[in-house]
Amino acid sequence: MRRVEAWPEAAQVELAELALEIDAGFSGEDYRATPPAQRLSVA
């Protein structure tokens, strides 16, 4: 995870969003993207 600190911010946010989706799958909760994550969504 230390290497992630050197990644561009957009890649770090994408990784964090993916981690939240995975975590939500384990807890049974839906993940709702925050406004910063929504701005980085790729169509």
N, C-alpha and C positions, 0 to 999 in steps of 0.2 A: 504493500500500500504506500510505502514511502515514495515510490516512483511516480505515483499519481500526482503528487505535489508539483511535479515538473511539467505535467500535461497542461494544454491550454484550458482555460476556464470552461469553455463549452463542453469539452470532453469530461471534465470533472463533474459538471452538473449532470451530464448524461449518465455517468456511472452512478452518481448518487440517486438519480431517478430510478434506474434499474434496480439498485439495491433496495429502495423503498417498495418497489413492486414485488420483489421477491419476498421481502419481509411481510408485506400485506398478505401474500399468499399463505404464509405460515400462520398468521394471526386471524385469518378469515375476514379482515377488513379490506375495504376498497381503497386503493391509492388515488388521491386527488392531486393532480399536478398543481404546484404553486405557480403564481404568475411568472417568476423567472424561468421555471421549467417549461411553461407553455410557450414562452417566446422562443425557446430553443427547439421546439418540436419541428420535425422535418415532415413535410407533406409527401 
